Amino acid sequence: MKKFLYLLPLLTLVFISVSLFLPKLGQTPLKSWDEAWYAEISRNILKRGSWFLLWWNGLPYYDHPPTGFWLMALSFKVFGISEFAARLPSALAGVGSVVLVYLLGKEWFDQTVGFIAGIILATTPWFWLRSRQGNLDIILTFFILLSICLATKLRENQKIFPLISAVFALSFLTKTIIATGTIPVLIYLIFKNMDRSNRTNFLLSIFVFLAIILPWYLINWRQYGLQFLDRNIFVTGLKLPGYKAILSGSRNFLPVFSFENTFYNLHMGILLWYKPFLVSLSVSLFFLKNKPFKVLYLWLLPYLLIFSLSSKTELWHLIIIYPTVALLIAAFLRNISKIIPLAPLLILILILIFIVWTGGRMVKGLYKDVVKSQPLNDEIILSRLAGQNEGIIYIDDDYWPTAVFYSQKKVIHLVHAGLTLPEIFEKSKKPSLLLTKQWILERDNIDSKNYELLEKIGERVLVKSPAGLRN
């Protein structure tokens, strides 16, 4: 009975996170940019049997490293290619992240801090949303959390040092180089807990890290050369124009500090937890004599600085600091409760209000995402129909990745191919299919006699070009 009561907080967090992240995971269609995009890359891993050279729509893909795509491909292998399988790795990583936050809070402070931090993370709107989508952010967050948890346990077991390197390498191989923001806190924890006389584990850890990350980078560098490194590291990773701009002395690559944009994105991501976070961030400076608070600041501040160096930072990029936010708020509440006698009761009431309020918004979001959204929409119906017809598929709409995934064929975007709508009808020598909108056909004066309308749903249409008709 005592063991059950001891595990009750953890079991409660698992129940809450599973209830939020997993129900009806495959109910809604994959969205373009990035779900359908990533799902198609993962499906091509199985289709081509290529785990190191990634492909999308017949083109090489190397914006992000492969860990997230590997996990999605394995999910496809086990459960079949579906919306559920595409999203399952993120959902499980979300549940795992809540558990790891609880364990960190319990290790650094106490069980109450771990439980409150887990509740905060699970009820953070954008963490909940991305855990239900086939993206890379939650997977990255999980590996970062796991590496920090292992580094915290290093003092108890020196043999896990190589395992820390392996997990951190997987985080590095999940989403470009953003995982490097974790290096300061990892270095602090490792040097604080490691046995410095044991050089074997240290050297082995370096070998393990390089053995995991180098194969993908070397294979892609050998295949694609500098354009791979330029796209993966400079453009996607560092959000810079590219190495040519740097070598030319262009000032476009110089960082522009934008703390305002960073905190705005953070606000939009955590919503009701934002003001408690600001209070915790400022007042907790008085608790820096407590080493766990130093660790939290060492974890949080480098990322706030990194994200503030780029004007291209988006709301979802900040998800990897949500666990720190959750832990900082929970730890702050714990320390305040020790100073003010009535604080525990007031804090409990406030937490319940936040959970109910945030939970209400999340339930509405879940209703909109799962109940109101139809399993099929016009984009999917038209894409599948295009895939069932003979001919090259063209699109001028914004659901390009969705069209690729659900048609299971290569889809050419007119803008990217430098083509115009009239050219498809005038110069096409092969059967051609076009995904567009009725008003665009009318705008470009395409006579209805010159194409066959295969399907029309709302404004969106699937038509067959004249060459297709002649065949």
C-alpha positions as CSV (number, residue, x, y, z in Angstrom):
1,M,0.0,0.0,0.0
2,K,2.8,2.4,0.9
3,K,4.5,1.7,-2.4
4,F,1.3,2.4,-4.3
5,L,0.9,5.7,-2.5
6,Y,4.5,6.6,-3.2
7,L,3.9,5.9,-6.9
8,L,0.4,7.6,-7.0
9,P,1.7,11.0,-8.1
10,L,3.6,9.5,-11.0
11,L,0.7,7.2,-12.0
12,T,-1.6,10.2,-11.9
13,L,0.6,12.2,-14.3
14,V,0.8,9.2,-16.6
15,F,-3.0,8.9,-16.6
16,I,-3.5,12.6,-17.3
17,S,-0.9,12.8,-20.1
18,V,-2.1,9.6,-21.8
19,S,-5.7,11.0,-21.6
20,L,-4.6,14.2,-23.2
21,F,-2.1,13.0,-25.8
22,L,-3.4,9.7,-27.1
23,P,-7.2,9.6,-27.5
24,K,-8.4,9.6,-31.2
25,L,-4.9,10.4,-32.3
26,G,-5.6,9.2,-35.9
27,Q,-9.1,10.9,-36.1
28,T,-8.0,13.9,-38.1
29,P,-6.0,14.1,-41.4
30,L,-2.3,15.1,-41.5
31,K,-1.8,18.8,-42.0
32,S,0.5,20.3,-44.6
33,W,3.7,21.8,-43.2
34,D,4.8,19.8,-41.3
35,E,2.9,16.7,-40.5
36,A,2.2,15.4,-44.1
37,W,5.7,16.5,-45.1
38,Y,7.4,14.5,-42.3
39,A,5.1,11.5,-42.7
40,E,6.0,11.3,-46.4
41,I,9.7,11.5,-45.6
42,S,9.3,8.7,-43.1
43,R,7.2,6.5,-45.5
44,N,10.0,6.9,-48.1
45,I,12.5,5.4,-45.6
46,L,10.5,2.2,-45.8
47,K,9.7,2.5,-49.5
48,R,13.3,3.1,-50.6
49,G,15.0,1.2,-47.7
50,S,17.3,4.3,-47.3
51,W,17.7,5.3,-43.6
52,F,20.4,7.8,-44.0
53,L,19.5,9.5,-47.3
54,L,16.1,11.0,-46.8
55,W,13.7,11.8,-49.6
56,W,10.5,13.9,-50.1
57,N,8.5,14.1,-53.4
58,G,11.5,12.7,-55.4
59,L,13.9,15.3,-54.0
60,P,16.6,14.8,-51.3
61,Y,15.7,16.1,-47.9
62,Y,18.3,17.2,-45.3
63,D,16.8,20.1,-43.5
64,H,16.6,18.1,-40.3
65,P,18.5,14.9,-39.2
66,P,16.8,11.6,-39.2
67,T,15.9,10.5,-35.6
68,G,12.3,11.7,-35.6
69,F,11.8,10.2,-39.1
70,W,13.3,6.9,-38.0
71,L,10.9,6.7,-35.1
72,M,8.0,7.5,-37.4
73,A,9.1,5.0,-40.0
74,L,9.3,2.3,-37.2
75,S,5.8,3.3,-36.1
76,F,4.6,2.8,-39.8
77,K,6.4,-0.6,-39.8
78,V,4.6,-1.8,-36.7
79,F,1.1,-0.2,-37.1
80,G,0.9,0.5,-40.8
81,I,1.0,3.8,-42.6
82,S,-1.7,6.0,-41.0
83,E,-2.3,9.2,-39.2
84,F,-2.2,7.4,-35.9
85,A,1.2,5.9,-36.6
86,A,2.6,9.2,-37.8
87,R,1.6,10.9,-34.6
88,L,2.3,8.1,-32.1
89,P,6.1,8.8,-31.6
90,S,5.3,12.4,-30.6
91,A,2.5,11.4,-28.3
92,L,4.6,8.8,-26.5
93,A,7.5,11.3,-26.3
94,G,5.0,13.8,-24.7
95,V,4.0,11.3,-22.0
96,G,7.7,10.4,-21.5
97,S,8.6,14.1,-21.1
98,V,5.9,14.6,-18.4
99,V,7.3,11.6,-16.5
100,L,10.9,12.9,-16.8
101,V,9.9,16.4,-15.6
102,Y,8.4,14.7,-12.6
103,L,11.6,12.7,-11.9
104,L,13.8,15.8,-12.3
105,G,11.6,17.8,-9.9
106,K,11.6,15.0,-7.4
107,E,15.4,14.6,-7.7
108,W,16.2,18.3,-7.4
109,F,13.5,19.4,-5.0
110,D,10.9,17.0,-3.8
111,Q,7.9,14.9,-5.0
112,T,5.5,17.8,-4.8
113,V,7.6,19.9,-7.1
114,G,7.9,17.1,-9.6
115,F,4.1,16.5,-9.5
116,I,3.2,20.2,-10.0
117,A,5.8,20.6,-12.7
118,G,4.3,17.5,-14.5
119,I,0.8,19.0,-14.3
120,I,2.0,22.3,-15.7
121,L,3.8,20.7,-18.6
122,A,0.9,18.4,-19.5
123,T,-1.5,21.4,-19.4
124,T,0.7,23.8,-21.4
125,P,-1.4,24.4,-24.6
126,W,1.3,24.1,-27.2
127,F,3.0,21.2,-25.6
128,W,-0.3,19.4,-25.6
129,L,-1.0,20.4,-29.2
130,R,2.4,19.3,-30.6
131,S,2.3,16.1,-28.6
132,R,-0.8,15.2,-30.8
133,Q,0.9,16.0,-34.0
134,G,3.5,14.3,-36.2
135,N,6.3,16.8,-35.6
136,L,9.9,16.8,-34.2
137,D,9.6,19.2,-31.3
138,I,8.3,16.9,-28.6
139,I,10.7,14.1,-29.6
140,L,13.6,16.6,-29.3
141,T,12.3,17.7,-25.9
142,F,12.1,14.1,-24.7
143,F,15.8,13.3,-25.6
144,I,17.0,16.5,-24.0
145,L,15.1,15.8,-20.8
146,L,16.4,12.2,-20.7
147,S,20.0,13.3,-21.2
148,I,19.7,15.8,-18.3
149,C,18.0,13.1,-16.1
150,L,20.9,10.7,-16.8
151,A,23.5,13.4,-16.1
152,T,21.8,14.0,-12.7
153,K,22.2,10.3,-11.9
154,L,25.8,10.1,-13.0
155,R,27.1,10.4,-9.4
156,E,25.2,7.2,-8.5
157,N,26.4,5.2,-11.5
158,Q,29.5,6.3,-13.5
159,K,28.8,3.6,-16.1
160,I,25.9,5.6,-17.6
161,F,28.3,8.3,-18.9
162,P,28.3,6.7,-22.4
163,L,24.5,6.5,-22.3
164,I,24.3,10.2,-21.6
165,S,26.3,10.8,-24.8
166,A,24.2,8.4,-26.8
167,V,20.9,10.1,-25.7
168,F,22.3,13.6,-26.3
169,A,23.6,12.5,-29.8
170,L,20.0,11.4,-30.6
171,S,18.7,14.8,-29.6
172,F,21.4,16.3,-31.8
173,L,20.2,14.1,-34.6
174,T,16.5,15.1,-34.2
175,K,16.4,18.7,-35.1
176,T,19.5,20.3,-36.5
177,I,21.8,21.8,-33.9
178,I,19.4,23.4,-31.5
179,A,20.2,20.7,-28.9
180,T,23.5,22.5,-28.4
181,G,21.7,24.9,-26.1
182,T,21.6,22.1,-23.6
183,I,25.5,21.8,-23.5
184,P,26.0,24.3,-20.6
185,V,23.7,22.5,-18.2
186,L,25.0,19.1,-19.2
187,I,28.6,20.2,-18.7
188,Y,27.7,21.5,-15.3
189,L,25.9,18.4,-14.2
190,I,28.5,16.0,-15.7
191,F,31.5,17.7,-14.1
192,K,29.7,18.0,-10.9
193,N,28.8,14.3,-10.7
194,M,31.5,12.5,-12.7
195,D,34.5,10.7,-11.3
196,R,37.3,12.7,-13.0
197,S,39.8,9.9,-12.3
198,N,37.9,7.6,-14.7
199,R,39.1,8.8,-18.1
200,T,37.9,5.6,-19.8
201,N,34.2,6.5,-19.5
202,F,34.9,10.0,-20.7
203,L,36.8,8.9,-23.8
204,L,34.2,6.2,-24.4
205,S,31.4,8.8,-24.2
206,I,33.1,11.0,-26.8
207,F,33.5,8.0,-29.1
208,V,29.8,7.0,-28.6
209,F,28.6,10.6,-29.4
210,L,30.7,10.8,-32.6
211,A,29.8,7.2,-33.7
212,I,26.1,8.1,-33.6
213,I,26.1,11.5,-35.3
214,L,28.9,11.3,-37.8
215,P,27.6,8.5,-40.1
216,W,24.5,10.6,-41.2
217,Y,26.5,13.8,-41.6
218,L,29.4,12.1,-43.5
219,I,27.0,10.1,-45.8
220,N,25.0,13.2,-46.7
221,W,28.1,15.4,-47.1
222,R,29.6,12.9,-49.4
223,Q,26.4,12.7,-51.4
224,Y,25.5,16.4,-51.6
225,G,28.6,18.3,-50.6
226,L,28.6,21.8,-49.2
227,Q,24.9,22.4,-50.1
228,F,24.0,19.9,-47.5
229,L,26.0,21.5,-44.7
230,D,24.8,24.9,-45.8
231,R,21.2,24.0,-45.7
232,N,21.3,21.8,-42.5
233,I,23.6,23.9,-40.4
234,F,23.4,27.5,-41.6
235,V,20.0,27.9,-43.1
236,T,17.8,25.5,-41.0
237,G,20.0,25.3,-37.9
238,L,21.3,28.8,-37.3
239,K,18.6,30.6,-39.4
240,L,21.3,32.4,-41.4
241,P,21.3,33.2,-45.1
242,G,24.1,30.6,-45.8
243,Y,27.8,30.2,-45.8
244,K,28.2,32.2,-49.0
245,A,26.7,35.3,-47.4
246,I,29.1,34.9,-44.5
247,L,32.1,34.5,-46.7
248,S,31.1,37.5,-48.8
249,G,31.0,39.7,-45.8
250,S,27.3,40.3,-46.0
251,R,25.8,41.8,-42.9
252,N,22.6,39.9,-43.4
253,F,23.9,37.1,-41.2
254,L,24.6,39.3,-38.2
255,P,22.3,38.5,-35.3
256,V,19.5,40.9,-34.3
257,F,18.6,40.6,-30.7
258,S,14.8,40.3,-30.2
259,F,13.9,39.3,-26.6
260,E,10.5,40.8,-27.2
261,N,9.7,38.4,-30.0
262,T,11.0,35.4,-27.9
263,F,8.9,36.3,-24.9
264,Y,5.9,37.0,-27.1
265,N,6.2,33.5,-28.7
266,L,6.7,32.0,-25.2
267,H,3.5,33.8,-24.0
268,M,1.5,32.5,-26.9
269,G,2.7,29.0,-26.3
270,I,2.2,28.6,-22.5
271,L,-0.7,31.1,-22.2
272,L,-2.1,31.0,-18.7
273,W,1.3,29.8,-17.2
274,Y,3.1,32.9,-18.7
275,K,2.5,35.3,-15.8
276,P,3.4,32.7,-13.1
277,F,6.5,32.1,-15.1
278,L,7.6,35.7,-15.2
279,V,7.1,36.0,-11.5
280,S,9.0,32.8,-10.9
281,L,11.8,33.8,-13.2
282,S,12.4,37.2,-11.5
283,V,11.8,36.3,-7.8
284,S,13.7,33.0,-8.0
285,L,16.9,34.9,-8.4
286,F,16.8,35.3,-4.6
287,F,17.0,31.5,-4.4
288,L,20.2,31.0,-6.4
289,K,22.0,29.7,-3.3
290,N,19.9,26.6,-3.9
291,K,21.9,24.7,-6.5
292,P,18.9,23.2,-8.4
293,F,17.8,26.8,-9.1
294,K,21.3,27.5,-10.6
295,V,20.8,24.5,-12.8
296,L,17.4,25.7,-14.0
297,Y,18.8,29.1,-14.9
298,L,21.8,27.5,-16.6
299,W,19.3,25.5,-18.6
300,L,16.9,28.3,-19.4
301,L,19.0,31.4,-20.1
302,P,21.2,30.0,-22.9
303,Y,18.0,29.0,-24.9
304,L,16.4,32.4,-24.3
305,L,19.6,34.0,-25.7
306,I,19.8,31.6,-28.7
307,F,16.2,32.2,-29.6
308,S,16.5,35.9,-29.3
309,L,19.4,36.0,-31.8
310,S,17.1,35.2,-34.7
311,S,14.1,37.0,-36.0
312,K,13.0,33.7,-37.5
313,T,12.3,32.0,-34.2
314,E,8.8,30.6,-34.2
315,L,6.4,29.7,-31.4
316,W,7.0,26.0,-31.6
317,H,10.8,26.4,-31.4
318,L,10.4,27.3,-27.7
319,I,8.7,24.1,-26.7
320,I,12.1,22.6,-25.6
321,I,12.2,25.1,-22.7
322,Y,8.7,24.4,-21.5
323,P,10.0,21.7,-19.1
324,T,12.3,24.3,-17.5
325,V,9.4,26.7,-17.3
326,A,7.3,24.1,-15.5
327,L,10.0,23.2,-13.1
328,L,10.8,26.8,-12.3
329,I,7.2,27.7,-11.5
330,A,6.8,24.5,-9.3
331,A,10.0,25.1,-7.5
332,F,9.2,28.8,-6.9
333,L,5.8,27.8,-5.4
334,R,7.5,25.3,-3.1
335,N,9.9,27.9,-1.8
336,I,7.2,30.6,-1.3
337,S,5.1,28.0,0.6
338,K,8.0,27.7,3.1
339,I,8.1,31.5,3.7
340,I,4.4,32.3,3.9
341,P,2.4,30.0,6.3
342,L,-0.9,30.2,4.4
343,A,0.8,30.0,1.0
344,P,0.3,26.2,0.5
345,L,-3.5,26.5,0.6
346,L,-3.6,29.6,-1.5
347,I,-1.2,28.0,-4.0
348,L,-3.2,24.9,-4.2
349,I,-6.4,26.9,-4.9
350,L,-4.5,28.9,-7.6
351,I,-3.2,25.7,-9.2
352,L,-6.6,24.2,-9.3
353,I,-8.0,27.3,-10.9
354,F,-5.2,27.3,-13.5
355,I,-5.8,23.6,-14.3
356,V,-9.5,24.1,-14.7
357,W,-9.1,27.2,-16.8
358,T,-6.4,25.8,-18.9
359,G,-8.1,22.4,-19.1
360,G,-11.3,24.1,-20.3
361,R,-9.4,25.7,-23.2
362,M,-7.7,22.4,-24.0
363,V,-11.0,20.5,-24.0
364,K,-12.4,23.1,-26.4
365,G,-9.3,22.7,-28.6
366,L,-9.6,18.9,-28.4
367,Y,-13.3,19.2,-29.4
368,K,-12.4,21.4,-32.4
369,D,-9.4,19.2,-33.3
370,V,-11.1,15.8,-33.0
371,V,-14.9,16.1,-33.0
372,K,-15.6,18.9,-35.4
373,S,-12.8,18.1,-37.8
374,Q,-13.9,15.5,-40.3
375,P,-11.7,12.4,-41.0
376,L,-11.8,13.4,-44.7
377,N,-11.7,16.9,-46.2
378,D,-11.6,18.3,-49.7
379,E,-7.8,18.3,-49.8
380,I,-7.6,14.6,-49.1
381,I,-10.5,13.6,-51.3
382,L,-9.0,15.4,-54.3
383,S,-5.5,14.2,-53.6
384,R,-6.5,10.6,-53.3
385,L,-8.6,10.9,-56.5
386,A,-5.6,12.4,-58.3
387,G,-3.5,9.5,-57.2
388,Q,-6.0,7.0,-58.7
389,N,-5.8,8.7,-62.1
390,E,-3.1,8.5,-64.7
391,G,-1.0,11.5,-65.3
392,I,1.5,14.0,-63.9
393,I,0.0,15.8,-60.9
394,Y,0.4,19.6,-60.7
395,I,-0.8,21.8,-57.8
396,D,-0.9,25.6,-57.3
397,D,-2.6,25.4,-53.9
398,D,-1.1,25.5,-50.4
399,Y,-1.6,21.9,-49.4
400,W,1.3,20.5,-51.4
401,P,2.7,18.0,-48.7
402,T,-0.9,16.7,-48.1
403,A,-1.3,16.1,-51.8
404,V,2.0,14.2,-52.0
405,F,1.2,12.0,-49.0
406,Y,-2.4,11.1,-49.9
407,S,-1.9,10.8,-53.6
408,Q,1.2,8.6,-53.0
409,K,2.7,10.2,-56.1
410,K,5.1,12.9,-57.0
411,V,3.3,16.3,-57.1
412,I,4.8,19.3,-59.0
413,H,4.1,22.7,-57.6
414,L,3.7,25.3,-60.4
415,V,5.5,28.1,-58.5
416,H,8.5,25.9,-57.6
417,A,8.7,24.6,-61.1
418,G,8.4,28.0,-62.6
419,L,5.3,27.1,-64.6
420,T,2.0,29.0,-65.2
421,L,-1.4,27.7,-65.3
422,P,-2.0,28.3,-69.0
423,E,1.3,26.4,-69.8
424,I,-0.2,23.2,-68.3
425,F,-3.1,23.4,-70.8
426,E,-1.1,24.6,-73.8
427,K,2.2,22.8,-73.7
428,S,1.6,19.6,-71.8
429,K,2.4,16.6,-73.9
430,K,1.5,14.0,-71.3
431,P,-1.6,13.3,-69.3
432,S,-1.7,15.9,-66.6
433,L,-3.9,16.5,-63.5
434,L,-4.2,19.8,-61.9
435,L,-5.2,20.6,-58.3
436,T,-6.4,24.2,-58.2
437,K,-9.4,26.4,-57.4
438,Q,-12.3,27.3,-59.7
439,W,-11.7,31.0,-59.4
440,I,-8.1,30.6,-60.5
441,L,-9.2,28.8,-63.7
442,E,-11.6,31.7,-64.3
443,R,-9.0,34.3,-63.5
444,D,-6.5,32.9,-66.0
445,N,-9.3,32.6,-68.6
446,I,-9.1,28.8,-69.0
447,D,-12.1,27.8,-71.1
448,S,-14.0,25.0,-69.5
449,K,-14.1,23.2,-72.9
450,N,-10.3,22.8,-72.6
451,Y,-10.4,20.5,-69.5
452,E,-12.3,17.8,-67.9
453,L,-13.6,18.5,-64.4
454,L,-13.0,15.3,-62.4
455,E,-14.1,16.6,-59.0
456,K,-15.2,19.8,-57.4
457,I,-15.5,20.4,-53.6
458,G,-16.3,23.9,-52.6
459,E,-13.8,26.1,-54.5
460,R,-11.2,23.4,-54.9
461,V,-11.2,21.3,-58.1
462,L,-9.3,18.4,-59.7
463,V,-9.1,18.8,-63.5
464,K,-7.5,16.8,-66.4
465,S,-5.5,18.7,-68.9
466,P,-6.1,18.6,-72.7
467,A,-3.2,16.2,-73.2
468,G,-4.8,14.0,-70.7
469,L,-8.0,14.2,-72.6
470,R,-6.4,13.3,-75.9
471,N,-4.9,10.2,-74.3
